[in-house]
Amino acid sequence: MNNTTKAKYDVAERMLKGKIPVEEVSLMTGINIEELKKMEENLAPQVRDAKILQDLDNVDLNIGEILIDNYGNDEQADEDW
């Protein structure tokens, strides 16, 4: 498999994870629908697991408080001091 073909399959995988229909992925990548359906079946557990983690926050994960950096970079923080 050359780099171009590998890139097509990588793009198709990302599109399927993003819930783009198989028919549209096939039109955009040129990969046949049967192959894409097999890929989608293999990705189904990964997508399901990602949805489970989607609604969690720091309390659910029991990691305590989270500090948020309000400054975009260190230069802004230095100017305020």
Backbone as a ProteinNet text record, in pm:
[ID]
protein_1_A
[PRIMARY]
MNNTTKAKYDVAERMLKGKIPVEEVSLMTGINIEELKKMEENLAPQVRDAKILQDLDNVDLNIGEILIDNYGNDEQADEDW
[TERTIARY]
84.8	0	89.3	69.8	150.2	92.1	163.5	122.8	-11.1	-37.6	-163.2	-281.3	-269.8	-376	-395.5	-285.4	-293.5	-361.9	-331.3	-393.1	-543.8	-585.6	-728.6	-799.4	-738.2	-799.2	-799.7	-696.9	-693.7	-804.7	-822.9	-928.9	-1065.4	-1082.5	-1210.1	-1240.7	-1138.4	-1158	-1202.4	-1138	-1176.9	-1318.6	-1353.9	-1488.3	-1593.2	-1563.7	-1657.9	-1671.4	-1561.6	-1568.6	-1653.1	-1655	-1734.6	-1878.5	-1917.1	-2054.9	-2099.6	-2007.1	-2044.1	-2090.2	-2202.6	-2255.9	-2156.5	-2162.6	-2070.2	-2075.2	-2193.6	-2207.4	-2129.8	-2136.3	-2063.7	-1912.9	-1870.4	-1727.5	-1676.7	-1757.4	-1719.7	-1703.9	-1797.2	-1788.5	-1663.9	-1631.4	-1518.3	-1382.5	-1375	-1245.1	-1222.4	-1329.6	-1315	-1301.4	-1318.2	-1311.6	-1451.6	-1457.6	-1589.7	-1664.5	-1796.2	-1884.5	-1865.2	-1838.7	-1821	-1701.9	-1591.2	-1472.9	-1501.9	-1575	-1607	-1699.2	-1792	-1880.4	-1801.2	-1700.9	-1614.1	-1536.6	-1485.2	-1412.8	-1505	-1628.3	-1724.3	-1756.1	-1768.5	-1793.9	-1677.3	-1555.6	-1437.4	-1425.6	-1475.2	-1467.4	-1579.9	-1686.7	-1804.6	-1771.6	-1690.7	-1660.3	-1583.4	-1493.3	-1416.4	-1507.1	-1599.8	-1690.9	-1783.3	-1830.9	-1919.4	-1846.2	-1721.5	-1643.1	-1617	-1594.6	-1570.8	-1695.5	-1813.3	-1936.9	-1958.6	-1916.4	-1931.1	-1850.1	-1730.8	-1643.1	-1678.1	-1763.3	-1790.8	-1852.8	-1940.3	-2012.3	-1948.6	-1829.1	-1764	-1695.9	-1685.9	-1608.6	-1512.4	-1441.3	-1338.8	-1397	-1521.4	-1582.5	-1608.1	-1659.1	-1685.7	-1558	-1449.9	-1322.5	-1245.4	-1294	-1232.5	-1086	-1061.6	-925.2	-909.9	-1013.4	-1003.4	-1021.4	-974.1	-988.3	-890.9	-931.3	-846.2	-817.3	-689.3	-650.9	-656.1	-714.8	-726.8	-637.7	-555.8	-466.4	-545	-565.8	-641.6	-557	-428.8	-338.9	-304.8	-302.3	-271.2	-126.6	-37.4	103.5	173.4	297.3	371.1	398.7	409.1	437.9	326.1	202	89.6	92.5	124.1	129	239.8	354.5	466.4	432.5	357.8	321.6	231.4	143.8	51.1	118.3	230.6	300.5	382.3
-117.3	0	123.5	209.7	330.6	439.1	548.5	654.4	717.8	730.2	789.8	702.2	573.8	480.6	478.6	478	478.5	606	718.1	845.1	841.7	780.5	767.8	688.6	578.5	495.9	566.9	643.7	721.2	826.4	894.8	995.3	928.6	816.1	743.9	702.3	656.3	615.9	733.7	848.3	967.6	1012.2	1003.1	1042.5	949.8	820.4	725	746.3	780.2	810.3	934.2	1025.4	1147.4	1127.8	1003.7	967.4	1019.1	1030.7	1064.1	934.3	936.7	814.6	748	615.2	534.7	575.9	605.9	642.3	769.6	868.4	993.7	972.5	890.2	860.8	792.3	702.7	632.3	729.7	823.7	922.1	1009.7	1047.9	1139.3	1070.8	943.4	876.6	779.7	732.3	634.9	492.1	470.2	335.2	274.5	144.6	85.8	68.3	63.4	64.5	-58.9	-174.9	-296.7	-284.2	-229.4	-210.2	-110.8	-5.2	96.5	41.1	-45.8	-107	-195.7	-266.5	-347.3	-257	-145.6	-51	3.8	35.8	91.9	-8.1	-135.3	-237.7	-249.1	-237.9	-244.8	-122.3	-8	116.1	130.7	54.3	70	65.8	-29.3	-28.8	96.1	145.8	265.6	387.1	401.6	515.5	507.4	387.1	368.6	405.2	361.3	392.5	542.3	608.8	753.2	827.1	781.5	846.8	830.6	718.5	696.4	800.2	832.8	927.1	1072.7	1097.5	1232.9	1322.5	1270.9	1353.2	1356.5	1304.8	1303.1	1436.1	1471.3	1589	1549.7	1646.9	1615.2	1550.9	1578.9	1516	1368.7	1337.7	1198.8	1116.7	1176.4	1105.1	1102	1176.5	1180.7	1226	1336.4	1388.3	1520.3	1559	1679.9	1805.5	1916	2044.2	2054.8	2129.4	2152.4	2301.8	2335.8	2475.7	2512.6	2626.2	2671.5	2793	2789.4	2899.9	3004.1	3120.2	3225.3	3305.3	3283.3	3356.7	3270.7	3332.1	3259	3215.1	3294	3257	3317.9	3285.1	3330.8	3481	3539.1	3682.3	3764.8	3727.1	3799.7	3786.5	3671.2	3649.8	3734.2	3744.7	3824.3	3972.3	4020.3	4161.3	4200.3	4110.5	4140.1	4138.4	4072.8	4067.9	4190.9
0	0	0	-98.5	-104.7	-13.3	-1.9	90.9	53.8	-75	-118.7	-78.1	-99.7	-63.5	87.3	160.7	306.6	355.9	293.8	331.6	305	194.1	164.1	273.8	315.8	419.1	554.5	582.8	707.4	709.3	596.6	585.8	599	532.7	539.4	683.4	755.1	894.8	980.5	962	1038.4	1004.4	878.2	836.9	897.3	898.7	956.7	1107.2	1173.7	1317	1341.6	1246.6	1255.9	1212.8	1192.3	1157.7	1021.2	927.1	788.9	722.5	651.6	591	495.6	491.6	410.4	263.3	212.9	71.9	39.4	129.1	107.2	116.8	212	226.2	100.2	46.1	-76.3	-192.8	-204.9	-313.7	-300.6	-178.2	-158.2	-166.7	-125.7	-121.2	-236.3	-298.2	-406.1	-356.2	-227.6	-170.1	-182.5	-220.4	-240.7	-108.2	-119	-3.1	84.5	24.6	103.1	198.2	147.4	232.1	344.6	310.7	411.3	519.8	481.2	581.5	676.7	624.5	710.7	806.6	753.8	839.2	947.9	909.9	1004.6	1116.3	1081.9	1182.4	1279.8	1228.2	1314.7	1404.5	1358	1435.3	1536.1	1521.7	1607	1756.8	1805.6	1949.9	1993.5	1909.5	1943.7	1954.9	1862.2	1863	1983.5	2013.9	2128.7	2258.4	2273.3	2392.8	2404.2	2292.7	2295.4	2341.1	2301	2343.6	2493.3	2549.4	2693.5	2769.8	2721.7	2790.4	2761.8	2666.7	2620.5	2728.1	2811.9	2907.7	3046.6	3061	3191.5	3219.9	3346.8	3385.5	3497.9	3555.8	3654.4	3779.4	3814.6	3932.3	3904.7	3785.6	3749.8	3746.1	3702.4	3691.9	3823.1	3924.4	4056.3	4049.4	3975.3	3966.2	4040.3	4114.4	4194.4	4111.9	4169.3	4100.8	3984.8	3885.7	3769.3	3761.9	3752.5	3738.2	3591	3562	3423.4	3405	3302.1	3270.3	3190.9	3250.8	3183.7	3086.5	3087.6	2998.9	2878.6	2761.5	2639.8	2632	2690.7	2688.7	2809.9	2830.3	2947.5	2943.8	2824.3	2815	2877.5	2854.5	2915.2	3067	3116.8	3261.5	3324.3	3258.3	3309.9	3313.3	3213.5	3208.3	3325.3	3365.6	3474.4	3610.9	3622.1	3750.7	3760.5
[MASK]
+++++++++++++++++++++++++++++++++++++++++++++++++++++++++++++++++++++++++++++++++

